[in-house]
Amino acid sequence: MVTRRRKRTVQALPDHLHRAEAWNGLRPGDAVEIEGPALRGATWSFRAYVRNEQNGAESVEVLGGRPGDHRVRSFLPGQVFPAGARRSGKPSLAEAPQLPLG
């Protein structure tokens, strides 16, 4: 039996939400680690940074999950670390951006 999915229409973001595909040295697809409730064996990559201009809320969208998953999740900026940083005790990307050298 083949299951068919309907195409979803993509809605534009409301004017008060600003989405950026680069944040603190990250570009889409860059590997990141997440602090907090972790899924065993999960891997994550950066997708976008979102800021709500109405209330100042910030979030970081990541893509991934357990092996075989392709989920989009949002986390607070302080929960997002460069790959390998949590094991070495380095600060989050919100505290220490990984900006390229000029």
C-alpha positions, 0 to 999 in steps of 0.5 A: 500500500502506497501512502500519498502525501498532499502538498502543503502550502507554505505560509509566509512568516508574519511581519514581526518574525525575522528569520536569518539563515546565518547566526553567530558564524553558523550557516545552514547545515553546520553541525551543532550540539544541543544542551537539554533534554537530549535524544540518545544518538541524535545529531543536529545541524543549524537551519535558521535563527528566528527573532520575534520583534514583538516580544524579543523572543529568540530561537534557533531552528535545527534539523535532525534527530535520531538516525533516520529522523529529519525533524525541525526543532527550535531551541533557545540560543543558549542551548546551541553549541558548536560541534564538540564544544560541550565535551570540551566545556566551551560556551554556547554560540549565544555566549561566544559567537564563532565569527570568521576572522576578518 
